[in-house]
Amino acid sequence: MKSALVITLILCLFQAKAQQKLTATSEIVRYEIRPGKADSLREYSSEKRVALVIGNKNYAISPLTNPEHDASDMSDVLRRTGFDVETVVNGTYLEMRDAVKRFAEKIKDGGVGLFYYSGHGVQVDGDNYMIPIDAVLEEKSDVASRCVRVSAVLNYMEASKNRLNILILDACRSNPFKAFTRSGEKGMAREDAPTGSIIAFSTAPGRTASDGTGRNGIYTAKLIKYMNVPGLSIEQVLKNVRREVMEESKNQQVPWENTALVGDFYFTLN
């Protein structure tokens, strides 16, 4: 009889301890629950968004077909999705440089910064440059002083300390300045993304992209299409763009990204 009573008391104590442990564990989990997607979307809908869009078409050497339309259409979709947009079309070196400086000042206020460029680009000794329409490039040493370095834009973005930065380069056309670049330097070189940013190229490093035969280049056309789709994260947008560009180009053009994002971003919320 006494043995049965002892066993009963032991079982009661064990159940009480187990219940306490379960309650404590439940309380810890409860505090670790993060806001749901709906809460995140409401938060993102009110944050500041700033964009600089540049499209260079009218080059003296090897003019392009689409960048002017690319810049105009990209600016339109960005404005519809809440961005304060500055657009530069057929920018000279001074116009591009000054626009980048204005952009750098604006993104210091926080939120999201986006830089988009469509036009000729060149890599020299592993550095990427965007080529203004007035650039006269006779020697390799001319590039650094007459073109806009991509890493300079990234440095401004990183220094801003804002929540998230996006850099999009549709600048991997065939190099019109082959006289002073090495034979292996096709397209653009790899760029490392600073923390909190994503870099999107129209094609993989060292490869060239099509200018397209329609109103927009292949890459920008697909990008605009999916930026307008509600509820797609930027990663989902770029994945869909890559799939369709590969299909249309028969795998000759494979868009590429380098990302160090630590937060979510949606172009179109609803």
C-alpha positions as CSV (number, residue, x, y, z in Angstrom):
1,M,0.0,0.0,0.0
2,K,2.8,2.4,1.0
3,S,4.7,1.4,-2.2
4,A,1.7,2.3,-4.4
5,L,1.4,5.7,-2.6
6,V,5.1,6.5,-3.1
7,I,4.9,5.6,-6.8
8,T,1.9,7.8,-7.2
9,L,3.7,10.8,-5.5
10,I,6.7,10.3,-7.8
11,L,4.5,10.3,-10.9
12,C,2.8,13.5,-9.8
13,L,6.1,15.2,-9.2
14,F,7.4,14.1,-12.6
15,Q,4.3,15.4,-14.4
16,A,4.5,18.8,-12.5
17,K,8.2,19.2,-13.6
18,A,7.3,18.2,-17.2
19,Q,4.5,20.8,-17.2
20,Q,6.8,23.5,-15.9
21,K,9.4,22.7,-18.6
22,L,6.8,22.7,-21.3
23,T,5.4,26.1,-20.1
24,A,8.9,27.6,-20.0
25,T,9.8,26.3,-23.5
26,S,6.5,27.6,-24.9
27,E,7.1,31.1,-23.4
28,I,10.6,31.2,-25.1
29,V,9.2,30.2,-28.5
30,R,6.4,32.7,-28.2
31,Y,8.8,35.6,-27.8
32,E,10.8,34.5,-30.8
33,I,7.9,34.7,-33.2
34,R,8.7,37.2,-35.9
35,P,6.1,39.5,-37.7
36,G,4.3,37.8,-40.6
37,K,4.6,38.7,-44.2
38,A,1.6,41.0,-44.0
39,D,3.2,43.0,-41.2
40,S,6.5,43.2,-43.1
41,L,4.7,44.5,-46.3
42,R,2.9,47.2,-44.4
43,E,6.3,48.3,-42.9
44,Y,8.0,48.4,-46.3
45,S,5.2,50.3,-48.0
46,S,6.0,53.5,-46.0
47,E,9.8,53.5,-46.3
48,K,11.7,55.9,-48.5
49,R,12.7,54.7,-52.0
50,V,15.3,56.6,-54.1
51,A,16.5,55.7,-57.6
52,L,18.9,57.0,-60.2
53,V,18.3,55.7,-63.7
54,I,20.8,56.3,-66.6
55,G,20.4,55.2,-70.2
56,N,23.1,56.0,-72.8
57,K,22.4,55.4,-76.4
58,N,24.0,58.1,-78.6
59,Y,27.6,57.0,-78.7
60,A,29.9,58.3,-81.5
61,I,31.3,54.8,-81.7
62,S,28.9,51.8,-81.7
63,P,25.6,53.6,-80.8
64,L,23.0,51.4,-79.1
65,T,19.3,50.8,-79.9
66,N,17.5,50.4,-76.6
67,P,19.0,52.3,-73.6
68,E,16.9,55.4,-74.0
69,H,13.7,53.4,-73.9
70,D,15.1,51.2,-71.2
71,A,15.7,54.2,-69.0
72,S,12.3,55.8,-69.7
73,D,10.4,52.6,-69.1
74,M,12.4,51.7,-66.0
75,S,11.8,55.1,-64.5
76,D,8.1,54.8,-65.1
77,V,7.8,51.5,-63.3
78,L,10.0,52.7,-60.4
79,R,7.8,55.8,-59.9
80,R,4.7,53.6,-59.9
81,T,6.3,51.5,-57.2
82,G,7.0,54.4,-54.9
83,F,10.5,55.5,-55.9
84,D,11.7,59.1,-56.1
85,V,13.5,58.8,-59.5
86,E,16.1,61.0,-61.3
87,T,16.6,60.0,-64.9
88,V,19.6,60.8,-67.0
89,V,19.4,60.0,-70.7
90,N,22.5,60.2,-72.9
91,G,24.7,61.4,-70.1
92,T,28.1,63.0,-70.5
93,Y,30.8,62.3,-67.9
94,L,30.0,65.4,-65.9
95,E,26.2,64.7,-66.0
96,M,26.7,61.1,-64.8
97,R,29.2,62.1,-62.1
98,D,27.0,64.9,-60.7
99,A,23.9,62.7,-60.8
100,V,25.7,60.0,-58.8
101,K,26.7,62.5,-56.2
102,R,23.1,63.8,-55.9
103,F,21.9,60.2,-55.5
104,A,24.5,59.6,-52.8
105,E,23.2,62.5,-50.8
106,K,19.6,61.4,-51.1
107,I,20.1,57.9,-49.9
108,K,21.8,59.0,-46.8
109,D,18.3,59.6,-45.3
110,G,17.7,55.8,-45.1
111,G,15.3,53.5,-46.8
112,V,16.1,51.8,-50.2
113,G,18.5,53.0,-52.9
114,L,18.4,51.7,-56.4
115,F,20.8,52.5,-59.2
116,Y,20.1,51.3,-62.8
117,Y,22.3,51.7,-65.9
118,S,21.7,50.8,-69.5
119,G,24.5,51.5,-72.0
120,H,28.0,50.6,-72.9
121,G,30.3,49.3,-70.1
122,V,33.8,48.1,-70.1
123,Q,36.1,46.2,-67.7
124,V,39.7,47.2,-67.5
125,D,42.1,45.3,-65.2
126,G,39.2,43.8,-63.3
127,D,37.4,47.1,-62.7
128,N,34.0,47.9,-64.3
129,Y,33.2,51.3,-65.8
130,M,30.0,52.8,-67.3
131,I,30.8,54.8,-70.4
132,P,29.4,58.3,-70.9
133,I,28.4,59.3,-74.4
134,D,31.2,61.9,-74.7
135,A,34.0,59.6,-73.6
136,V,37.0,59.6,-76.0
137,L,38.9,56.4,-75.1
138,E,42.1,56.0,-77.1
139,E,44.2,54.3,-74.4
140,K,43.5,52.2,-71.4
141,S,44.6,55.0,-69.1
142,D,41.8,57.2,-70.4
143,V,39.1,55.0,-68.9
144,A,39.5,55.8,-65.2
145,S,39.4,59.6,-65.8
146,R,36.7,59.6,-68.5
147,C,34.2,56.9,-67.3
148,V,32.2,56.3,-64.2
149,R,33.5,53.5,-62.0
150,V,30.9,51.0,-60.8
151,S,32.7,50.5,-57.5
152,A,32.4,54.2,-56.8
153,V,28.6,53.9,-56.9
154,L,28.8,50.9,-54.6
155,N,31.0,52.7,-52.2
156,Y,28.4,55.6,-52.0
157,M,25.7,53.0,-51.4
158,E,27.7,51.2,-48.6
159,A,28.5,54.5,-46.9
160,S,24.8,55.5,-46.8
161,K,24.1,52.9,-44.1
162,N,20.5,52.7,-45.4
163,R,18.4,49.5,-45.1
164,L,18.9,48.1,-48.6
165,N,20.6,48.9,-51.9
166,I,20.1,47.6,-55.4
167,L,22.4,48.0,-58.3
168,I,21.3,46.9,-61.8
169,L,23.6,46.9,-64.8
170,D,22.3,46.2,-68.3
171,A,25.8,47.1,-69.6
172,C,27.3,43.9,-70.9
173,R,27.1,44.7,-74.6
174,S,30.0,43.9,-76.9
175,N,33.0,46.1,-76.0
176,P,33.5,48.8,-78.7
177,F,37.0,49.7,-77.4
178,K,38.8,46.4,-77.9
179,A,42.0,48.1,-78.9
180,F,43.1,48.6,-75.3
181,T,41.5,45.7,-73.5
182,R,42.8,42.2,-73.1
183,S,41.2,39.5,-75.3
184,G,39.7,37.8,-72.2
185,E,38.0,41.0,-70.9
186,K,34.6,40.6,-72.4
187,G,31.4,41.9,-70.7
188,M,31.7,43.0,-67.1
189,A,33.9,41.7,-64.3
190,R,32.4,40.2,-61.1
191,E,31.5,42.8,-58.4
192,D,31.2,41.9,-54.7
193,A,28.0,43.2,-53.1
194,P,28.4,45.1,-49.8
195,T,26.4,43.9,-46.9
196,G,22.7,44.9,-47.3
197,S,22.9,45.1,-51.1
198,I,22.3,43.2,-54.3
199,I,24.0,43.6,-57.7
200,A,22.2,42.4,-60.8
201,F,23.9,42.0,-64.2
202,S,22.1,41.4,-67.4
203,T,24.4,38.4,-68.0
204,A,27.1,36.4,-66.3
205,P,30.6,38.0,-65.6
206,G,32.8,37.9,-68.7
207,R,29.8,37.4,-71.1
208,T,28.0,39.8,-73.4
209,A,24.3,40.6,-73.6
210,S,22.0,41.3,-76.4
211,D,20.8,44.9,-77.0
212,G,17.5,43.4,-78.3
213,T,15.5,44.1,-81.4
214,G,12.3,45.5,-79.7
215,R,11.7,48.6,-77.6
216,N,13.8,47.3,-74.7
217,G,16.8,45.1,-74.3
218,I,15.9,41.5,-73.5
219,Y,17.0,41.8,-69.8
220,T,15.3,45.1,-69.1
221,A,12.0,44.0,-70.8
222,K,11.8,40.9,-68.5
223,L,12.8,42.9,-65.5
224,I,10.1,45.5,-66.0
225,K,7.5,42.7,-66.5
226,Y,8.2,41.0,-63.2
227,M,8.7,44.2,-61.1
228,N,5.1,44.9,-61.8
229,V,3.9,41.6,-60.3
230,P,2.5,42.1,-56.8
231,G,4.1,40.2,-53.9
232,L,7.2,39.0,-55.6
233,S,10.4,39.5,-53.6
234,I,13.4,40.9,-55.4
235,E,15.0,37.4,-55.4
236,Q,11.9,36.0,-57.1
237,V,11.8,38.8,-59.6
238,L,15.4,38.1,-60.7
239,K,14.9,34.3,-60.8
240,N,11.9,34.7,-63.1
241,V,13.9,37.2,-65.3
242,R,16.8,34.8,-65.6
243,R,14.5,31.9,-66.6
244,E,12.8,33.9,-69.4
245,V,16.0,35.6,-70.7
246,M,17.6,32.2,-70.9
247,E,14.6,30.8,-72.8
248,E,14.5,33.7,-75.3
249,S,18.2,33.8,-75.9
250,K,18.5,30.0,-76.1
251,N,20.8,30.0,-73.1
252,Q,23.2,32.4,-74.7
253,Q,22.5,35.0,-72.1
254,V,22.3,34.1,-68.4
255,P,21.5,37.0,-66.0
256,W,23.5,36.9,-62.8
257,E,23.4,38.4,-59.3
258,N,25.7,38.8,-56.4
259,T,23.8,39.4,-53.1
260,A,24.5,40.2,-49.5
261,L,20.9,41.1,-48.6
262,V,19.9,40.9,-45.0
263,G,16.3,42.1,-45.5
264,D,13.3,41.6,-47.8
265,F,12.3,43.9,-50.6
266,Y,9.2,43.9,-52.9
267,F,8.8,46.3,-55.8
268,T,5.1,45.9,-56.0
269,L,3.3,45.3,-52.7
270,N,-0.3,44.9,-53.9
